[in-house]
C-alpha cells in the first residue's frame, strides 16, 4: 500500500522538531523536509540537532521520507550553488553541498533526495541547453557515490519550461539518468509538472506514468494550479490508477505551493482527496 507524506515548509517558522507530530495529527505517515527550514546551510546543523529531529520523528511515529528543495532557500544566492554553471569551481562547490545533504538526509533517517531546484540547474552565462545538460550529467555523476554511501536515492524531477530549461520532460530526465548510469539515480513524478508536460506533448498524464513507471522512485502530489490535491481541477483517480498499474507502492508526498486556506485545511483536504482517489482505483490485473 502506498503511504502519504507532506512537505514541511508550509509550517513556516515553527520549530521543525514540532512538525512531525503536527503532520501525524493530520493523518500522515511521513514528512519530506526542506533543508532550509532547519538551517540556511546544513553543515551548520549540529549532531545534537540532527539526533533531536530524528528522535522527534520517531516519537511521533513518523518517517522522514527525505529532502527536497535541495539548493533553494535563503542561502542559495549567497553560496552561489549551481549544477550546470560553466565554472568548474561553482559546480564543484555545489556537488560538495549535495554530498553534505546526502549525509544530512541519512542522519534524519531519510532515503530520498528530490532534485528540483530549477534556478540552480538552468542554463546560464551563454551555455546552450545541451551544454548545460552535459554539465548536469557530470555534476550528478560526481554526487552519486556519496548518495549511495548514505543509503539514499537521488530523484531527478522534470519541471516545466516556465521554471527551467534543463530537464523539462520525463524523457529528458531519463536521458540524464541513463547517461549518469547509477542505480541510486531515479525519477520523481510531480503531478503539476506531469500536467504541464501532458499539455505540451499531448500524451495523457496516466500514459506518461505507465511509460516511465519502472524508473519511478517517488511521487509528489499537487494540483495543476499549485494548490493541494482537491483544490483545483486535476483528477487524481486516473493518476492513482496508473500508479497502481505500474506497481508503485512507495511514498506519495503532498507538495502544494499555495497555502492560502491555512495549513490544516491544506493538509487534511489534500490527504482526503488522495485517499479517495486511491480507494477508487482497482489493483492491476494479474
Secondary structure, DSSP 8 states (H G I E B T S, - for coil): --EEEEESGGGTTS-GGGHHHHHHHTT-SEEEEEGGGT-SSGGGS-HHHHHHHHHHHHHTT-EEEEEE-TT-STTHHHHT--SS-S-HHHHHHHHHHHHHHHHHHHHHT--EEEE--GGGTS--TT--HHHHHHHHHHHHHHHHHHHHHTT-EEEEE---TTT-SSS-SHHHHHHHHHHH--TTEEEEEEHHHHHHHHHHH---HHHHHHHHGGGEEEEEE--TTSS-TTSSS--HHHHHHHHHHTT--SEEEE--S--TT-HHHHHHHHHHHHHHHHHTS-----
